[in-house]
């Protein structure tokens, strides 16, 4: 190995080292607190107001990462509080790469699962592009020509495990058209902190941050739905864990994941020319387990 590569190797082992510019959609939802609590460990307090917390989704394709090239949907259950900080909590992470799934679980402590990301046939017939394009960014409706009909691109996401496939949802993402002559928004740098862990691969509570550089602008929220399934899906319904975000039986976990996705969107942001680095996760002691002076009111 070349000298001086230690820092890059250490960073790559933890997360996604800086690669080619990417495009992503970050969408915030008002999620019912009761739905989010199904994923949040008991010792962490959910940040909520009037029965709701702030969750949502992050949809992206990575052209380069320690796990290679893959597509990802992160379903965010809500915001949790562990003094002195509050961070996002992922309900489920779906990726179309077995290596990315392994990396997410082993290295970052994420509840990652393998899935397929595909354009629906109905949408393919309804939205034929003027120019041939086969990239996932065009599938998202980004860096693509305007289609003959319709303004969205539909993505069908199905979770897979061995020979079993469960349809999760369809996402209709706004078609932004060509980036030429369009304002991509201001260039920003920010840190997005998150908690993870408390899964079989990482039983401890972890905290990590995504260091992001991109151009960001508001867009119309993506539409998410789950079409009625006419044929039964034959999949085993076993338990997958008894900790943290995987406390639910598999069908219940997927049901609550869909409930998060179907909650009311309040803001959608398009990240253009995205570069991201994930810091190595650190073990965090849950506040409820720390020795502290307790006060009680009378």
N, C-alpha and C positions, 0 to 999 in steps of 0.2 A: 504493500500500500504506500501511496505517496506520502511524504512527510507533510505535516500540517493538515491532514485530513481528519484528525481526531474530532475536532469540533463539529464538522459536518456529519460524521458518522454518529456521534452522540445525539445530535439533533434529529437526524433521520430516524434513529431508533425510537425516538419519542413521538414523532409526528410527521407532518408533511413539510419537507424542506422546500424552500422557494423554488418554483418551477416556472414554466411558461405562463403567460397571463390566462386566467380562467374567467368564466362568467357564471354567476350564481344568482339564485333568487332567495331572499330572506324575508319570510312572511310572519308577522306577529298576529296572534289570535287571542281573543278573550276566552279562556278555558274555564269551565266550571271547576271550582276547587275540589268538589267530590270526585270528579274524573281524574284530576291530576294527582290526588292523594293515593290513588291506586298504585302509582309508580314510585312515589317518594318514600324513602326509608322513614320509619317511625321517629327516629331520633332527630330528624331535620324538620324544621318548621316551614310550612308553605307560606310564601308571601302572597297575601290575598286581600281583597277589599270587596265588600258587598257580595261575597260568595264566588268571586272570580280571581284567577291569577293570569299572568301573561305567559302564554306558550306560543306554539306555532310550528314552523318548519323551515328547514334549510335544504335547498335542492341545488345540486351542482355536479359538474363533471371535473375530475382531476386528470389532467393530461400527463402529469408526472408526480410521483410520490414514492415513499419507501415501499409501498405495496403495489406499485405499478399504476396503470391507467384504469380508472373505474368511475362509475356513477354512484351518487349517494343521495339518500333522502334521510335527513335527521328530523325526527318528530320530537318536538320539545314539549314536555308535559307542563312545565311552569317554572317559576322562580322560587328557589328555596333559600332559607336564611340559616347560616351557621356563623354566629358572631366571630369576627367583626365584618363578615362579607356576605353578600347574597349573590348567587350564581344560578345559571340555567341548569335544568335537570333533563337529560334526554330520556324519553320514554322508550324509544326504539330507534335503531340505526339500520337502514337497509342499504346494502351495497351489492353490485353485480359482479363481485370478485371474491372467491374463497380466500385468497391471500389478504385482501383488504379486510375481510371479516375477521380473520385470525389476528391481523395486526391491531385492529380496533379493540378486540377483546384482550389480547395478551399485553399490548404495549400501553394502551390508553384507558383500559377498563370500561369500555363502552358496551352497551347491550346490542352488539352488532348481529345482523342476520343476513344471509344471502338472499337476493331477490333478482327478478328480471325487470328490466325497464324497456318497454316497447311501445311503439306508436300503434294505436288501434287501427284496424282495417277500415272502419267506417270513416275515421278522420282522414286516413290516407286517401280515400276516394273523394272526400269532400274538400280537402285542402291540398290540391296538387300545386307544388311550387312552380313558379315560372322558370326557375333555373334548378337543375338537378343539384341536390345536396344530400349528403349522407351522414353529416356530423351530428352529434348529440346536441350541440349548441343550436343547430337549426331546428332540431326536434323540440327544443325548449322555446323556439320562436325568437332566438337571438342570433345576430349575425346571419340573417337569412333574408331572402327576397320576400316581398309581399305575395301572399297566395291569391289564387284566383277568386276563391270564395272563403268567407269566414275570417275571423281575426285571432283565432287561437290554435294552439297545437295541443293534442291530447296525448298523454303518456299513461300507459297502463302498467301498474306495478303489482307484481305477484311475488309472494315470498315462497322460497323453495327450500326443501330439506330432503335430500336423497331423491326419490322418485315422487315425492309429495309436493304439490303446488297449491298454494292458497292465494286467491286473488285478494289483494288488499284494497286498492282504490284506483281511481282514474284522476289525473290532474290535468286541467286545461289551463295552459300558461299563455298569457297575452303575447301575441306576435308583435314584436317591436319593429320588425323590418330591418332594412340595412342601417348600419351605424353611420353611413356617410351622411353628412349634413345634419346629424342629430347631436344634441347636447348630451354628453355622457354624465353630467353632474360633476361636482367638485371632487378633487383628489383628497382622500383622507387617509389617516392612519389611526387605528384603534385596536384596543385589546378586548376580546370577548371571553370573559372568565366562565368556566363551567365546572360543575362537580361531576364525578363519575365514580366507578368502582361499585363495591357491594354486589358483585356478581361472583359466580363460581371461580373465575380466573383471577379476580382481584377482590377478595372479601373486605379489604379496607376501604374507607372513604377516601377518594382522591380529588385533587383539584388541579386543573390545568387551564392554560389560557391560549387562545388563538390570536396571534399577532397578525393583523390584517392591513394590507395596503391595497386600495382600489379607488375607482371612481364610482360614486353611488348616486342613484336618483330614484325617486318614487315612481312606481308603476301601478297599473291596475291589478288588484289581487287576483291570484290564480283561483279558478273554481275547482273544488274537490268534491267528488262524489263516489259512491259505490253502487254500480249497477246491480240490479237484482240478478242473482245467480239462479239459472233455471235447472242446473244439474247439481246434485250433491257433490261436495268435495270430500273425497275419501282420504282423510288424514288422521293419524293418531292424535289423541287429545291429552297426552301425558303432561306432567309437571316438568318444568325445566329448571327450576331453582326455588329456593326458599328465602332469598335475600333481596333486599333493595328493589331495583326496578324490575326484577324478574320474579316477584312474589306471586304473580297470578298464574293460573293454569293457562296453557298456550291459547286456547280459544278466547278466554277472558282478556288476556293481554292484547290480542289483536283487536278485540271488540273495543277496548278502551283506547287503543291507538287510533282507531278510526274515529272515535268520539272526539279525540283531540283535533284530528285533521278536519272534521266537519264543524268545528266550533267557529264562531264569528270572526272573520278576518278584520283587522283594523288598520293595518299598514303593510305594504309590500315594497321592498327595496330591491332594485337590480344592482348587483355588484359587477362592474365591468373592469377589465384589465386587472383581475384579482390575483394577488400574490399573498400566500399565507404560510405561516410557520406555527406549528403547535409545540409549545413548551413541554418539557418532560413533566409528567404528572408527579405531584408530591402527596404524600399521605397526610391527611387532615384528621384530627381528633374531633369527633362529633361533640358539640357544645354540651350536650346532655351528659356526656361521660367525663367531662372535666370536673375537677374538684373546685368548687366555688361556694361562696356564701350565698345562701338562699334567703330571700325575704318573703314574708307572707303578710297580706293585709288582713286587718281585723274588721 
